Amino acid sequence: MKIQKNVREKRGSSLVSSLIQRRRFILLAFVFVSFSFAAYGLASSEPMKFSSWRYSYCVLSDSPVVLSSEWGQAVLQANLTLNQPVDVLPVLVKVDDCAWEVSLDGVIQFEREKCFQCADCGGTVINFTKVSAGSHLLEVVAGNVGGDFNVDARPVAQEGAPYAALSDWHYSYATTENGSCGENSADWRTEDVLRRSALGLSAEQKQALVRVNLTVDGDFRELPIILAVDDCARRVSLDGIVQLERASCSKCVDCAGTDVNMANVSKGSHNLEIQAENVGGGFTVALRPYGAVPSTPLMIFLGAIILLAVAEGKRISALMGRRSDRTYIILLVIYLSLLKVVALYYSDFLLSDGLVSGKSVQDIRQEFGVDVKEKYILAVLATKWDASHYLTIAQKGFASKPAFAPLYGWAISVITPATSNPLAASLIISNLFSYLAIIAFYYTARRHLNKTESAWATILLASFPAFFVYGILGYTETLYLFLAVASWNLFERRRYISSGLISALALLTRYMGGAIAVINPIAAAADKKIRPRSRKEWISFFIGTILPGLAFILLIVYLETQTGSYRTLFDVRKEWQSKGIFEGPNWQFYQLISGDQNVMFENYLYALPLFIVSFSLIAISPAMAVYCVVFALMSISLAGMPAVSQPRYLIMLWPVFLSLGRIRDSWIKSGLIIAFLLLGLKGLFLHLTGFWT
C-alpha cells in the first residue's frame, strides 16, 4: 500500500511538473485562439446595425394648444402664412396665464416685463407690422402662473384684409394628456440625433416617435432585438408592419428590456419605428442586437494580456534580451497603440449603449465653433470635465481660466491652425506625448535596469489606469509626464540648467509640478551620484533650481497685465477650493472611514500601495525614492475636490514602476498588468459616465 501511494504521488508530481513545463505551449495555444477570435471579430460584424436615429417632436395642427397645468413655461412655434403683403396684421393672442414674449421671424413684436395670473386670458391684440407674403415663424413664450395652461393665437378677421392662417403648431414637450397629437406621421416634426443605439429624452416629454434605420446583412426568418424604454413601447413596426403593440402602458414595463422578434426580415435597409411613452420619471429609448457585446476589443485585450504572460518565458526572455533598445521601443509603441484601440473601442461601445454623458453637439458648436456630428465620441474625449477648460484657454487666453496651468492650452492654440479644429489639436497633443513619455521613461529606466526589466517597467506604466485613461483624453497628464521624466533624466546626468528649464515647463503644465524644484535639491542631498561636483556645476544647479520659481513669478506678472491684479491666481484657486488643497493624510483617511462618497475607495487602492513601493526604490536610486515618497505624501494629503482627482495625480509617481519592472516572477507582473487594465477600463467608464474628473 505504501509503495502504491508513493507511485501515485510520483505520478501526480510528474503530471504537475509536466503541465508546468508545457505552460508555454498552453499559453501559445490561448494566444492563437484569442487572436483568431479577434481577427474574426474584426473581419465580421453583427448581423444588424442601427443608424440615422431621428427623434420627433409632437406637432399640433390647430390652436388652441393645451399644455400640462404642471408646466411653468413653454416655447411654442407656429407657421404663419400670408397670401399678400400687409402693413399691419393684428393677431389675437390668448394665454392662460401670460405671454412673456411674441416674435415673428425672430423680431420681437410684444414683450412683457412681469407675468401675473390671467394677464392674457381675455386675449391681447398684437399688431405685426410690415409683414410680407409667404410663410413666417411665429414664436410665443408662454408662462403659467397657476391653474390651466393653454395658448391660442388667431389673426383678427377684418373686412377686405388679406388671408392669414396659423398652422403646424409644435413645441418641445411631446404630447398632451388628451393625446391630441395623433398617430399620423405628418403630425410629427423630425430632428436628427447622434446616439447610435440609445436616445435620452426630457423627463417632461410624454410621448415620442423614434425612427431608426436598421441595416441587415442577410435574410432572416426571425430577427430578435432588445428594446429598452423607460417607461413603455406602445408600438414597434418595421417598414410599416407592426411587430409589437400594447393596448395600455404601465410604469417601467420595458425598462429592463423587451425582446422583439421581427419576422421575415430581408437583407438591406429597413425603417424601424418605435412609439414610446413616458408614464413618469425618466424617458429613454435604447436598442441593441440580441446578445451583442463588444467582443472584438475584449478579444484583442485578452490576446494581448496572454501574449505578455508568455513573453517573459525564459527562452523568449533570453531572445528578447539580445534585441536592441530600438526594437524594444517599437514593441512598446505597438503595445501602447493596441491599448489605445481598446480604449477607443470601449468608449465607442459606451456611447452606443447610451452610457456616455457629455456636452451636446450644440454646446460644443457654440463654445468651440466645431461641428462634431460625425465623430461625437472623439469630441467627448476632448471636452469632458477639465478638458473643456484647456480648450477655453486655447481660444480665449490664460486669463479666462487661470485656475488651470496654461501650457497645454497654449500648445492647443499653436496646433489648431494646422488642424482647423481645437478638439483634434488637443487629442493629437495628448496622444503624441503619451508615446514620447513612454520612450523617455524607457531610456530613463535603462540608466538603472537592464533592457528586459526596463521594457517591463514601461509596459506596467503604459497599463497603469491613470496613463491608460488620460492618455486618450484632452488632458495634461501625458505632456506633464514627458516633461517630468525628461527633467529628471537631465538632472541625473547633472545637466541642471536644462533640467530646470523643463521643470519650469512642467510647472506651466500642472501647478503641482512646481514641487520638482523643491524635491530635486532634497534628492541630490540623498544621492551623491547626482550632486554637483565642481563650482561650475553648483552654479548650474542653483540656476536650474530657481528657474521653475521664476516661471511662476512671470506667470503672476502676466496675469496682472491681463486682469490688473497680482492675486488673480491665488483668488481663483481659493474660489475653486475654499479650504487648503493640502490638509495632511488625515483628511482623506477620515473621509474614507466615514463613508464620504467624495473620496472613493479606489484612491487608496492606488495611492497606498504605490507609497509603500516607493521605499523599494532605495535599492535602485535613493534620489528616486525621495522623489516618489514626497509626491506620494502630497497625493494622499490632498483635500476637497483635488482629492477626488487623486488617481490621475499618481502619474507623478512614475519612478515606482522601475521597482515593479524588477519583479522576477512573470506571473506577478502579468497579474499586475491585468489588474491595471481592468481598473483602467473601469476608470474610463467612470470618467465618461460622470464620476472621475
C-alpha positions in Angstrom: 0.0 0.0 0.0 2.8 2.4 0.9 4.6 1.6 -2.4 1.4 2.3 -4.4 0.9 5.5 -2.6 4.4 6.6 -3.4 3.9 5.7 -7.0 0.6 7.7 -7.1 2.4 10.7 -5.5 5.3 10.5 -8.1 2.8 10.2 -10.9 0.9 13.3 -9.6 4.0 15.3 -9.1 5.3 14.4 -12.6 1.9 15.3 -14.0 2.1 18.7 -12.3 5.7 19.3 -13.4 4.8 18.2 -16.9 2.0 20.8 -17.0 4.3 23.5 -15.7 6.9 22.6 -18.3 4.3 22.8 -21.0 2.7 26.1 -19.9 4.4 27.9 -22.8 2.6 25.6 -25.3 -0.7 26.1 -23.5 -0.3 29.9 -23.4 0.7 30.0 -27.0 -2.4 28.0 -27.8 -4.5 30.5 -25.9 -2.8 33.3 -27.8 -3.5 31.7 -31.1 -7.2 31.1 -30.2 -7.8 34.6 -28.7 -6.2 36.4 -31.7 -8.1 34.1 -34.0 -11.3 35.3 -32.3 -10.1 38.9 -32.5 -9.3 38.6 -36.2 -12.8 37.0 -36.8 -14.4 39.9 -34.9 -12.6 42.5 -37.0 -13.4 40.7 -40.2 -17.1 40.2 -39.4 -19.8 42.3 -37.8 -23.1 41.9 -36.1 -25.9 40.7 -38.4 -27.5 44.2 -38.0 -26.7 47.7 -37.1 -28.7 50.8 -36.2 -28.1 54.2 -37.6 -29.8 57.5 -38.6 -31.6 57.9 -35.3 -34.4 60.5 -35.6 -36.4 62.0 -32.8 -39.8 63.6 -33.5 -41.5 66.5 -31.7 -45.2 66.4 -31.4 -46.9 68.8 -33.9 -50.5 70.1 -33.4 -52.4 71.2 -36.4 -54.6 73.8 -34.8 -54.8 76.1 -31.9 -55.5 76.3 -29.0 -52.6 74.3 -27.7 -53.5 72.7 -24.4 -50.5 72.1 -22.1 -49.9 70.4 -18.8 -51.0 72.5 -15.8 -47.8 71.4 -14.0 -45.6 73.2 -16.5 -44.4 76.7 -15.7 -43.4 77.9 -19.1 -43.3 76.7 -22.7 -42.0 77.9 -26.0 -44.4 77.4 -28.9 -43.9 77.9 -32.6 -46.4 78.1 -35.5 -46.3 78.7 -39.2 -48.0 82.0 -40.2 -49.0 82.0 -43.9 -50.0 85.3 -45.6 -51.2 85.5 -49.3 -50.1 89.1 -49.8 -48.0 91.7 -48.0 -49.7 93.9 -45.4 -48.6 96.9 -43.4 -50.4 95.9 -40.2 -51.5 92.4 -39.3 -53.4 92.2 -36.0 -53.2 88.8 -34.2 -55.2 87.9 -31.1 -53.0 86.0 -28.6 -54.7 84.3 -25.7 -52.6 82.7 -23.0 -53.7 81.3 -19.7 -51.9 82.9 -17.9 -49.4 85.1 -19.7 -47.5 85.8 -22.9 -44.0 86.8 -21.9 -42.8 87.4 -25.5 -44.2 87.2 -29.0 -41.9 87.3 -32.0 -42.2 87.0 -35.8 -39.2 85.7 -37.7 -37.0 86.4 -34.7 -38.1 90.0 -34.4 -39.9 90.7 -31.0 -43.4 92.1 -31.6 -44.6 92.1 -28.0 -42.8 91.7 -24.6 -44.0 91.7 -21.0 -41.8 92.6 -18.1 -43.9 90.9 -15.4 -46.3 88.0 -15.7 -49.3 87.7 -13.4 -52.3 85.4 -13.3 -54.6 85.5 -16.3 -52.8 88.6 -17.8 -53.7 87.4 -21.3 -56.6 85.1 -20.6 -59.0 87.5 -22.3 -56.7 87.9 -25.3 -54.2 90.6 -26.3 -54.1 92.0 -29.8 -50.6 92.3 -31.2 -50.1 94.3 -34.4 -47.4 92.8 -36.6 -46.0 95.5 -39.0 -44.7 95.2 -42.5 -45.4 91.5 -43.0 -44.5 90.2 -46.4 -46.4 87.5 -48.3 -45.4 83.9 -47.7 -44.6 81.8 -44.6 -43.3 83.2 -41.3 -42.3 81.7 -38.0 -44.4 82.9 -35.1 -43.0 82.2 -31.6 -44.8 82.6 -28.3 -43.0 82.3 -25.0 -45.9 81.5 -22.6 -46.0 81.5 -18.9 -48.2 79.7 -16.4 -48.7 81.3 -13.0 -51.1 78.7 -11.8 -54.0 76.5 -12.9 -54.8 75.9 -16.6 -52.2 76.3 -19.3 -53.2 76.9 -22.9 -52.2 79.1 -25.8 -54.2 80.3 -28.7 -53.4 82.7 -31.5 -55.6 83.8 -34.4 -55.5 86.6 -37.0 -58.1 89.2 -36.3 -60.8 89.0 -39.0 -61.1 92.3 -41.0 -63.2 93.0 -44.0 -61.1 93.2 -47.1 -58.0 92.1 -45.3 -55.6 89.6 -46.9 -55.9 85.9 -46.0 -53.8 84.9 -43.0 -53.7 81.5 -41.3 -51.7 79.8 -38.5 -50.8 76.1 -38.8 -48.3 73.5 -37.7 -48.1 74.4 -34.1 -45.4 72.5 -32.3 -43.5 72.6 -29.0 -40.7 70.7 -27.3 -43.0 68.7 -25.0 -44.0 65.5 -26.7 -47.8 65.4 -26.3 -50.7 66.4 -24.0 -52.7 64.2 -21.8 -55.6 64.2 -24.2 -53.4 62.7 -26.9 -54.2 65.4 -29.4 -51.1 64.7 -31.4 -52.5 61.7 -33.1 -50.5 58.9 -34.8 -50.2 60.3 -38.3 -46.6 60.7 -39.2 -47.4 64.1 -40.7 -48.1 65.3 -37.2 -44.5 64.8 -36.2 -41.6 67.1 -36.8 -38.3 65.2 -37.2 -34.9 66.1 -35.8 -31.6 64.1 -36.3 -29.8 62.9 -33.3 -26.3 61.4 -32.8 -26.6 58.4 -30.5 -26.5 55.2 -32.4 -28.4 52.9 -30.2 -29.8 55.0 -27.4 -31.8 58.2 -27.1 -32.2 60.3 -24.0 -35.3 62.4 -23.9 -36.6 65.0 -21.5 -38.4 63.6 -18.4 -41.2 66.1 -19.1 -42.0 64.7 -22.5 -44.8 62.2 -22.5 -44.5 60.6 -25.9 -42.0 60.3 -28.7 -41.9 58.8 -32.2 -38.4 57.4 -32.8 -37.4 56.3 -36.3 -34.2 54.3 -36.8 -32.6 52.9 -40.0 -32.0 49.2 -39.5 -29.4 47.6 -41.8 -29.3 43.8 -42.1 -26.6 41.8 -43.9 -28.7 38.8 -44.7 -32.2 37.3 -44.8 -33.7 36.3 -41.5 -37.0 34.4 -40.8 -36.8 35.8 -37.3 -34.5 38.7 -36.1 -34.5 39.4 -32.4 -33.6 42.8 -30.9 -33.6 44.1 -27.4 -35.7 47.2 -26.9 -35.5 49.1 -23.6 -37.9 52.0 -23.0 -38.4 54.0 -19.8 -41.3 53.5 -19.5 -43.2 51.8 -22.3 -43.0 50.9 -26.0 -46.6 51.1 -27.1 -45.9 50.1 -30.7 -43.0 48.8 -32.7 -43.2 48.5 -36.5 -40.7 47.6 -39.3 -41.4 49.0 -42.7 -45.0 49.8 -41.6 -45.7 46.2 -40.3 -46.5 46.1 -36.6 -44.0 43.9 -34.6 -45.1 44.7 -31.1 -48.2 46.5 -29.8 -49.6 47.2 -26.4 -53.1 48.2 -25.5 -52.0 50.1 -22.4 -48.8 51.3 -20.8 -47.7 51.0 -17.2 -44.7 52.4 -15.5 -41.3 50.8 -16.4 -42.9 47.9 -18.3 -39.9 47.9 -20.8 -37.2 49.4 -18.6 -35.3 46.2 -18.3 -35.5 45.5 -22.0 -38.0 43.5 -24.1 -37.2 41.0 -26.8 -38.9 41.9 -30.1 -38.8 39.1 -32.6 -39.2 40.7 -36.1 -40.4 38.2 -38.7 -39.2 37.7 -42.3 -36.6 40.5 -42.4 -34.8 40.7 -45.8 -31.3 41.9 -46.5 -30.8 45.6 -46.8 -32.1 48.8 -45.0 -35.4 49.0 -43.2 -37.3 51.7 -41.3 -37.8 50.8 -37.7 -40.3 52.9 -35.9 -41.0 53.0 -32.1 -43.8 54.8 -30.5 -42.5 55.3 -26.9 -44.4 56.6 -23.9 -43.3 58.1 -20.6 -45.6 57.2 -17.7 -43.4 59.0 -15.2 -39.7 59.8 -14.4 -37.0 59.4 -17.0 -37.6 58.9 -20.7 -35.0 56.9 -22.7 -35.2 54.6 -25.7 -32.4 52.1 -26.3 -31.8 49.4 -28.9 -29.2 46.7 -29.3 -28.8 43.5 -31.3 -29.8 40.4 -29.2 -26.8 39.3 -27.2 -24.5 41.9 -28.6 -21.2 42.6 -26.7 -18.1 44.5 -27.6 -16.4 41.2 -28.5 -13.6 42.4 -30.8 -11.8 44.8 -28.3 -12.2 42.3 -25.5 -10.7 39.5 -27.6 -7.8 41.8 -28.6 -7.4 42.7 -24.9 -7.4 39.1 -23.8 -4.9 38.1 -26.5 -2.5 41.0 -25.6 -2.6 40.0 -21.9 -1.8 36.4 -22.6 0.9 37.3 -25.0 2.5 39.4 -22.3 2.3 36.4 -19.9 4.2 34.3 -22.5 6.8 36.9 -23.3 8.7 36.5 -20.0 9.2 32.8 -20.5 12.9 32.0 -20.1 13.6 31.2 -23.7 11.6 34.2 -25.1 13.0 36.5 -22.4 16.6 35.4 -23.4 15.8 36.0 -27.0 14.3 39.5 -26.3 17.2 40.3 -24.1 19.5 40.2 -27.1 17.5 42.7 -29.0 18.4 46.4 -29.2 16.7 49.3 -27.4 15.2 50.4 -30.7 13.4 47.1 -31.1 12.0 47.4 -27.6 10.8 50.9 -28.4 9.0 49.7 -31.5 7.3 46.9 -29.5 6.3 49.3 -26.7 4.8 51.7 -29.3 2.8 48.8 -30.8 1.6 47.8 -27.3 0.5 51.3 -26.4 -1.3 51.6 -29.8 -3.1 48.4 -29.0 -4.2 49.8 -25.7 -5.5 53.0 -27.4 -7.5 50.9 -29.9 -9.1 49.0 -27.0 -9.9 52.3 -25.1 -11.5 53.8 -28.2 -13.5 50.7 -28.9 -14.7 50.6 -25.3 -15.5 54.3 -25.3 -17.5 53.9 -28.6 -19.3 51.0 -27.1 -20.3 53.0 -24.0 -21.5 55.8 -26.3 -23.6 53.4 -28.4 -25.1 51.9 -25.3 -26.2 55.4 -24.1 -24.0 55.5 -21.1 -21.8 58.4 -22.0 -22.6 61.8 -20.6 -21.0 64.9 -22.2 -21.6 68.2 -23.9 -24.2 68.2 -26.6 -23.3 68.8 -30.2 -25.0 72.2 -30.0 -23.0 73.2 -26.9 -19.7 72.1 -28.5 -20.6 74.1 -31.6 -21.5 77.1 -29.6 -18.5 77.0 -27.2 -15.7 75.9 -29.6 -17.1 76.6 -33.1 -16.6 72.9 -34.2 -19.2 70.6 -35.8 -18.7 67.1 -34.4 -21.7 65.3 -35.8 -19.7 62.5 -37.4 -17.2 61.8 -34.6 -19.0 62.6 -31.4 -17.0 60.2 -29.2 -13.8 62.0 -30.0 -15.5 65.3 -29.1 -16.4 63.8 -25.7 -12.9 62.7 -25.1 -11.6 66.2 -26.0 -14.2 68.2 -24.0 -15.1 66.1 -20.9 -14.5 67.7 -17.5 -11.3 69.7 -17.3 -10.5 69.2 -21.0 -13.0 71.9 -21.9 -11.1 74.4 -19.7 -7.9 73.9 -21.6 -9.8 74.4 -24.9 -11.1 77.7 -23.4 -7.6 78.8 -22.6 -6.6 77.9 -26.2 -9.3 80.1 -27.6 -9.7 82.9 -25.1 -6.4 83.1 -23.4 -5.0 82.1 -20.0 -6.8 84.9 -18.2 -10.1 83.2 -19.0 -9.3 80.1 -16.9 -6.3 81.0 -14.6 -7.2 78.1 -12.2 -5.7 75.8 -14.8 -2.0 75.9 -15.8 -1.7 77.4 -19.3 0.9 75.4 -21.3 -1.4 72.7 -22.6 -3.9 75.3 -23.7 -1.2 77.3 -25.4 0.0 74.2 -27.2 -3.5 73.6 -28.5 -3.7 77.2 -29.8 -0.4 76.6 -31.7 -1.5 73.3 -33.3 -5.1 74.4 -34.1 -4.2 76.4 -37.3 -2.8 73.1 -38.8 -5.8 71.1 -37.8 -8.5 73.8 -38.1 -10.1 72.0 -35.1 -9.1 72.7 -31.5 -10.6 69.4 -30.3 -8.4 67.5 -32.7 -5.4 69.5 -31.7 -6.0 68.7 -28.1 -6.2 64.9 -28.7 -3.2 65.0 -31.0 -1.0 66.6 -28.3 -2.2 64.3 -25.6 -1.7 61.1 -27.6 1.6 62.2 -29.2 3.1 62.9 -25.8 1.9 59.6 -24.4 4.2 57.9 -26.9 7.0 60.4 -26.2 6.5 59.8 -22.4 7.0 56.0 -22.6 10.0 56.5 -24.8 11.6 58.9 -22.4 10.7 56.7 -19.4 12.3 53.6 -21.1 15.6 55.4 -21.6 15.5 56.7 -18.1 14.8 53.2 -16.8 17.8 51.9 -18.8 20.1 54.0 -16.7 19.2 51.7 -13.8 17.8 48.5 -15.2 18.6 46.0 -18.0 16.6 46.0 -21.2 14.1 43.4 -20.2 13.4 45.0 -16.9 13.1 48.4 -18.5 10.6 47.1 -21.0 8.5 45.5 -18.3 8.6 48.7 -16.2 7.4 50.7 -19.3 4.6 48.2 -20.0 3.4 48.5 -16.4 3.4 52.3 -16.7 1.6 52.2 -20.0 -1.0 49.9 -18.4 -1.5 51.9 -15.3 -5.1 53.2 -15.0 -4.2 56.9 -15.0 -2.0 56.6 -18.0 -4.4 54.2 -19.8 -7.4 56.6 -19.3 -5.9 60.1 -19.6 -3.6 59.1 -22.4 -6.6 59.3 -24.8 -8.3 62.3 -23.3 -7.7 66.0 -23.8 -5.8 66.3 -20.5 -2.4 67.4 -19.4 -1.2 64.1 -17.9 0.9 62.8 -20.8 2.5 66.2 -21.5 3.4 66.6 -17.8 4.7 63.0 -17.6 7.0 63.6 -20.6 8.4 66.8 -19.1 8.8 65.3 -15.6 10.7 62.3 -16.9 12.8 64.4 -19.3 13.6 66.8 -16.5 14.7 64.0 -14.1 16.8 62.3 -16.8 18.7 65.5 -17.4 19.0 66.1 -13.6 20.5 62.6 -13.1 23.1 63.5 -15.8 23.9 66.7 -13.9 22.6 69.0 -16.7 20.9 71.2 -14.2 20.0 74.2 -16.3 18.3 72.2 -19.0 16.5 70.2 -16.3 15.4 73.4 -14.6 14.0 74.8 -17.9 12.0 71.6 -18.5 10.8 71.7 -14.8 9.6 75.2 -15.4 7.5 73.9 -18.4 6.2 71.1 -16.1 5.0 73.7 -13.7 3.3 75.6 -16.5 1.6 72.3 -17.4 0.5 71.5 -13.9 0.9 73.7 -10.8 1.8 70.7 -8.6 4.7 70.1 -10.9 6.4 73.1 -9.2 7.2 70.7 -6.4 10.0 69.3 -8.6 12.0 72.5 -7.8 11.9 71.6 -4.1 12.3 67.9 -4.5 15.4 67.9 -6.7 17.7 69.6 -4.1 16.5 67.1 -1.4 17.1 64.2 -3.9 20.5 65.5 -4.6 21.3 65.6 -0.9 20.2 61.9 -0.6 22.2 60.6 -3.5 25.8 61.8 -4.0 25.8 60.4 -7.6 23.7 63.3 -8.8 25.2 66.1 -6.6 27.3 68.8 -8.3 31.0 68.0 -8.4 32.5 71.4 -9.2 31.9 75.1 -8.7 30.6 75.4 -12.2 28.1 72.6 -11.6 27.0 74.2 -8.3 26.2 77.4 -10.2 24.3 75.5 -12.8 22.5 73.6 -10.0 21.4 76.9 -8.4 20.2 78.4 -11.6 18.3 75.2 -12.6 16.7 75.1 -9.1 15.3 78.7 -9.3 14.1 78.5 -12.9 10.6 77.0 -12.0 10.1 79.7 -9.4 11.0 82.4 -11.9 8.5 80.9 -14.4 5.8 81.0 -11.7 6.6 84.7 -10.9 6.4 85.6 -14.7 3.1 83.8 -14.8 1.7 86.0 -12.0 3.1 89.1 -13.7 1.5 88.1 -17.0 -1.9 87.6 -15.2 -1.5 91.1 -13.7 -1.2 92.6 -17.1 -4.4 90.8 -18.2 -6.5 91.2 -15.1 -5.0 94.1 -13.1 -4.2 92.0 -10.0 -1.2 90.1 -8.8 -3.6 87.9 -6.7 -5.7 86.6 -9.5 -4.1 83.1 -9.5 -4.5 82.8 -5.7 -8.0 84.2 -5.6 -9.2 81.9 -8.4 -7.7 78.8 -6.7 -9.4 79.8 -3.5 -12.7 80.0 -5.2 -12.1 76.6 -6.8 -11.1 75.1 -3.5 -12.3 77.2 -0.5 -10.1 75.3 2.0 -6.5 74.4 1.6 -5.5 72.0 -1.1 -3.3 70.0 1.3 -4.6 69.1 4.7 -2.5 66.1 5.5 -3.2 62.4 5.1 -5.8 62.5 8.0 -8.4 64.3 5.8 -8.6 61.5 3.2 -8.5 58.8 5.8 -11.4 60.4 7.7 -13.4 60.7 4.5 -12.7 57.0 3.8 -13.8 55.6 7.1 -16.8 58.0 7.4 -18.1 56.7 4.0 -17.9 60.0 2.2 -18.5 59.4 -1.5 -16.4 62.4 -2.5 -13.2 60.3 -1.8 -13.5 56.9 -3.5 -12.0 53.7 -2.1 -10.1 53.5 -5.4 -8.0 56.5 -4.3 -6.4 54.5 -1.5 -6.4 51.3 -3.7 -3.9 53.1 -5.9 -2.1 55.5 -3.6 -1.2 53.4 -0.5 0.5 50.5 -2.4 2.5 53.0 -4.6 3.5 54.9 -1.5 4.8 51.7 0.1 6.6 50.6 -3.1 8.3 54.0 -3.3 10.6 52.9 -0.4 11.9 50.0 -2.5 13.5 52.5 -4.9 16.2 53.0 -2.3 18.0 49.9 -3.8 17.8 51.4 -7.3 18.3 55.1 -6.6 17.9 56.9 -3.2 17.2 60.1 -5.1 14.2 58.5 -6.9 13.0 57.1 -3.6 12.9 60.6 -2.1 11.2 61.9 -5.3 8.4 59.3 -5.1 7.9 59.5 -1.3 7.4 63.2 -1.4 5.0 63.1 -4.3 3.1 60.2 -2.7 2.7 62.2 0.6 1.4 65.1 -1.4 -1.1 62.9 -3.2 -2.6 61.3 -0.1 -2.6 64.8 1.6 -4.9 66.3 -1.0 -8.3 67.6 0.3 -11.6 68.5 -1.2 -12.1 68.3 -5.0 -8.4 67.7 -5.8 -8.6 64.6 -3.7 -11.4 63.2 -5.9 -8.9 63.5 -8.8 -6.1 61.8 -6.9 -5.9 58.7 -9.2 -4.6 60.9 -12.1 -2.2 62.8 -9.8 -0.4 59.4 -9.1 1.2 59.7 -12.6 3.7 61.9 -10.7 5.0 58.7 -9.0 6.4 57.4 -12.3 9.7 56.1 -10.8 7.8 53.5 -8.8 7.4 51.5 -12.0 11.2 50.9 -12.1 10.7 48.8 -8.9 7.8 46.9 -10.4 9.8 46.2 -13.5 12.4 44.4 -11.4 9.9 41.8 -10.1 11.3 38.4 -11.2 8.1 36.4 -11.4 6.5 37.0 -14.8 3.1 35.8 -13.5 3.0 38.5 -10.8 3.9 41.2 -13.4 1.3 39.8 -15.8 -1.3 39.8 -13.0 -0.4 43.4 -12.2 -0.9 44.3 -15.9 -4.3 42.6 -16.0 -5.4 44.3 -12.8 -4.2 47.7 -14.1 -6.0 47.4 -17.4 -9.2 46.2 -15.8 -9.1 49.1 -13.4 -8.3 51.3 -16.4 -11.4 50.2 -18.2 -13.4 50.9 -15.0 -11.7 54.3 -14.7 -12.6 55.1 -18.4 -16.2 54.1 -17.6 -16.3 56.3 -14.5 -14.8 59.3 -16.4 -17.1 59.1 -19.4 -20.2 58.5 -17.3 -19.5 61.4 -15.0 -17.6 60.3 -11.9 -13.8 60.5 -12.5 -12.5 64.0 -13.1 
